[in-house]
Amino acid sequence: MPTSARTVASQARHRDAGRSQKTNRKETDMNEMQPMFNLHGGGGGMGLLAVLAVLWGLAVTIFWMVCAWRAMRAHEKLAESVEQISKK
């Protein structure tokens, strides 16, 4: 099936037009995206929430480390007491 030069040129124009539309659409989508954290107050609430979550995590971690330290010391004292009683 022979194709004319006009048909080939027309197909090439349509193909190139589709590519440019896709490229333009991608560029506008990237331009419309907003960052989650910015310096103008748009994401300040999320930033504050993240900082509070980190501080809460640190506080809980320190609390459980202190509890574990106290339990270990109590266990050591109990073990020493049992050892002294068994020697008598």
Residue frames relative to the residue before (quaternion, step in Angstrom):
aa qw qx qy qz dx dy dz
M 1.0000 0.0000 0.0000 0.0000 0.00 0.00 0.00
P 0.2604 -0.7945 0.5273 0.1515 3.60 -0.34 1.17
T 0.1821 -0.7653 0.6079 0.1078 3.55 -1.06 0.77
S 0.4313 -0.7064 0.4999 0.2552 3.52 -1.00 0.78
A 0.6434 -0.5201 0.3942 0.4003 3.56 -1.25 0.36
R 0.6127 0.5532 -0.3477 0.4446 3.57 1.10 -0.69
T 0.6546 0.5076 -0.3088 0.4673 3.62 0.97 -0.84
V 0.6543 0.5030 -0.3117 0.4709 3.58 0.94 -0.85
A 0.6604 0.4963 -0.3101 0.4706 3.59 0.92 -0.85
S 0.6410 0.5218 -0.3241 0.4602 3.57 1.01 -0.82
Q 0.6549 0.5048 -0.3143 0.4664 3.60 0.95 -0.84
A 0.6447 0.5187 -0.3228 0.4594 3.58 1.00 -0.79
R 0.6420 0.5178 -0.3291 0.4598 3.60 0.99 -0.80
H 0.6624 0.4983 -0.3098 0.4657 3.58 0.94 -0.87
R 0.6419 0.5185 -0.3216 0.4645 3.58 0.99 -0.81
D 0.6822 0.4752 -0.2912 0.4732 3.60 0.91 -0.90
A 0.6208 0.5359 -0.3452 0.4564 3.58 1.04 -0.73
G 0.6444 0.5204 -0.3204 0.4596 3.61 0.99 -0.77
R 0.6398 0.5221 -0.3234 0.4621 3.54 1.01 -0.78
S 0.6832 0.4789 -0.3057 0.4588 3.58 0.87 -0.90
Q 0.6265 0.5228 -0.3517 0.4587 3.59 1.03 -0.65
K 0.6483 0.5035 -0.3252 0.4696 3.58 0.95 -0.80
T 0.6538 0.5102 -0.3171 0.4602 3.58 0.93 -0.86
N 0.6670 0.4946 -0.3057 0.4660 3.57 0.90 -0.88
R 0.6343 0.5250 -0.3383 0.4556 3.58 0.99 -0.80
K 0.6517 0.5104 -0.3188 0.4617 3.60 0.93 -0.85
E 0.6618 0.5078 -0.3142 0.4532 3.59 0.92 -0.86
T 0.6734 0.4732 -0.3164 0.4716 3.60 0.91 -0.79
D 0.6140 0.5368 -0.3589 0.4539 3.61 1.03 -0.67
M 0.6627 0.4921 -0.3092 0.4723 3.60 0.96 -0.83
N 0.6584 0.5042 -0.3135 0.4626 3.59 1.06 -0.70
E 0.6793 0.4952 -0.2923 0.4559 3.60 1.10 -0.62
M 0.5515 0.6194 -0.4027 0.3874 3.59 1.18 -0.37
Q 0.2216 -0.7741 0.5820 0.1140 3.55 -0.96 0.87
P 0.4607 -0.6698 0.4909 0.3133 3.62 -0.94 0.74
M 0.5530 -0.6172 0.4425 0.3426 3.55 -1.15 0.62
F 0.7734 0.1794 -0.0954 0.6005 3.58 1.01 -0.81
N 0.1126 0.7843 -0.6057 0.0728 3.56 -0.81 0.95
L 0.5985 -0.6058 0.4038 0.3343 3.55 -1.26 0.22
H 0.6477 0.5489 -0.3111 0.4270 3.57 1.25 -0.07
G 0.6607 -0.5632 0.3007 0.3947 3.60 1.17 0.40
G 0.4699 0.6971 -0.4467 0.3060 3.62 1.16 -0.02
G 0.8001 0.2189 -0.1130 0.5470 3.60 0.99 -0.75
G 0.2678 0.8122 -0.4855 0.1811 3.57 1.19 0.42
G 0.6310 0.5418 -0.3325 0.4448 3.56 1.04 -0.74
M 0.6606 0.4920 -0.3074 0.4765 3.57 0.99 -0.79
G 0.6291 0.5281 -0.3334 0.4628 3.59 1.03 -0.73
L 0.6523 0.5048 -0.3053 0.4759 3.56 0.97 -0.88
L 0.6446 0.5176 -0.3190 0.4636 3.58 0.97 -0.81
A 0.6434 0.5178 -0.3224 0.4626 3.59 0.99 -0.78
V 0.6528 0.5019 -0.3150 0.4719 3.59 0.95 -0.84
L 0.6580 0.5010 -0.3113 0.4681 3.59 0.93 -0.84
A 0.6344 0.5250 -0.3344 0.4583 3.60 1.00 -0.74
V 0.6501 0.5007 -0.3188 0.4744 3.60 0.97 -0.80
L 0.6652 0.4958 -0.3103 0.4641 3.59 0.90 -0.86
W 0.6381 0.5133 -0.3269 0.4717 3.59 0.99 -0.78
G 0.6440 0.5223 -0.3183 0.4594 3.59 0.97 -0.81
L 0.6498 0.5025 -0.3153 0.4752 3.58 0.98 -0.80
A 0.6538 0.5186 -0.3188 0.4494 3.59 0.92 -0.88
V 0.6655 0.4917 -0.3013 0.4739 3.61 0.91 -0.88
T 0.6382 0.5268 -0.3262 0.4569 3.59 0.99 -0.83
I 0.6687 0.4858 -0.3049 0.4731 3.60 0.87 -0.90
F 0.6219 0.5464 -0.3446 0.4427 3.60 0.97 -0.80
W 0.7198 0.4375 -0.2670 0.4681 3.61 0.79 -0.96
M 0.5984 0.5358 -0.3727 0.4647 3.61 1.12 -0.48
V 0.6414 0.5054 -0.3240 0.4777 3.59 1.00 -0.76
C 0.6430 0.5173 -0.3242 0.4624 3.59 0.95 -0.85
A 0.6729 0.4901 -0.3001 0.4658 3.58 0.92 -0.86
W 0.6241 0.5369 -0.3347 0.4585 3.60 1.03 -0.75
R 0.6708 0.4879 -0.2975 0.4727 3.58 0.92 -0.90
A 0.6465 0.5105 -0.3235 0.4656 3.60 1.00 -0.78
M 0.6380 0.5178 -0.3327 0.4627 3.60 1.00 -0.76
R 0.6659 0.4936 -0.3124 0.4640 3.60 0.92 -0.84
A 0.6378 0.5090 -0.3275 0.4763 3.59 1.01 -0.75
H 0.6426 0.5133 -0.3270 0.4654 3.59 0.98 -0.76
E 0.6374 0.5202 -0.3321 0.4613 3.60 0.97 -0.78
K 0.6533 0.5021 -0.3174 0.4694 3.61 0.94 -0.85
L 0.6534 0.5086 -0.3139 0.4646 3.57 0.94 -0.84
A 0.6527 0.5092 -0.3161 0.4634 3.59 0.98 -0.84
E 0.6392 0.5137 -0.3265 0.4701 3.61 1.00 -0.77
S 0.6483 0.5203 -0.3155 0.4577 3.59 0.98 -0.85
V 0.6601 0.4925 -0.3103 0.4748 3.58 0.94 -0.85
E 0.6416 0.5156 -0.3261 0.4649 3.60 1.02 -0.76
Q 0.6582 0.4941 -0.3192 0.4699 3.62 0.94 -0.78
I 0.6493 0.5072 -0.3263 0.4633 3.60 0.95 -0.78
S 0.6747 0.4938 -0.3105 0.4522 3.60 0.94 -0.81
K 0.6299 0.5324 -0.3437 0.4490 3.66 1.11 -0.45
K 0.6271 0.5691 -0.3427 0.4068 3.57 1.09 -0.56
